[in-house]
Amino acid sequence: MRFTIICLLLLSVAHLSTAQNDTISAINNAAPKKTLRFGYNFHLNYNLYTWYQTPTTTSADNHSVGQVLNILPGLGGGIWVGDVKNWLLSVDANIQYLPFAFDTEQFTGMGSIAFPIATKIQFPIAKQNSTWLMMHLGAGMQFIKTDCYARPETLATTPNPFYTNYYGEIGFHISAVAYRLQHLREVELFFQAGAGANQSMLFGAGLKLTYWNAIR
């Protein structure tokens, strides 16, 4: 009798242990697996406000130029890698042309052009089905030239080369994520601030529409 009871207890313990192992295995299998993907992106910039302070090499008094609501979108693209559910690391470059940027205090010419290159880390801060709220932090450099045309004759002999500013950027995104995470469409609001040699500075804010595509 005792032998029968002991056997039944051992069988019960073995069955319970097997059930626990099956439950743990099922939980592990159900847990989402991190997938590293990489791909490319295209984007359109719409600058809401842009301001540049020129270096002392182009003007002794550090004049500044700016433009509100640019009519021409900036164009750009980049490459990225990451686990889309948790983070994305990208390197982006674009061109920004402001045809009506000028100094309101003294006329030194019209227009500016810039070539920003930046590295960014992006991550979700809230998720609702296929619509995510994301944020990015970035840093990079811009190659800038102001007073591109219509310069007055008094400045005809003054050097006006491209100059470099280093800048930081923060942005907030509303992203539409595809079911298999192979596509990502988003609109973002971004802010930029930076500085460079000879007291040059920049500030910018705008909207960006980005199309992310995964190669793998």
Secondary structure as GFF3:
##gff-version 3
##sequence-region A 1 216
A	DSSP	alpha_helix	2	30	.	.	.	ID=ss1
A	DSSP	beta_strand	37	53	.	.	.	ID=ss2
A	DSSP	beta_strand	64	68	.	.	.	ID=ss3
A	DSSP	beta_strand	74	82	.	.	.	ID=ss4
A	DSSP	beta_strand	88	98	.	.	.	ID=ss5
A	DSSP	beta_strand	110	128	.	.	.	ID=ss6
A	DSSP	beta_strand	131	149	.	.	.	ID=ss7
A	DSSP	three_ten_helix	153	155	.	.	.	ID=ss8
A	DSSP	beta_strand	163	177	.	.	.	ID=ss9
A	DSSP	beta_strand	183	196	.	.	.	ID=ss10
A	DSSP	three_ten_helix	197	199	.	.	.	ID=ss11
A	DSSP	beta_strand	201	214	.	.	.	ID=ss12
###
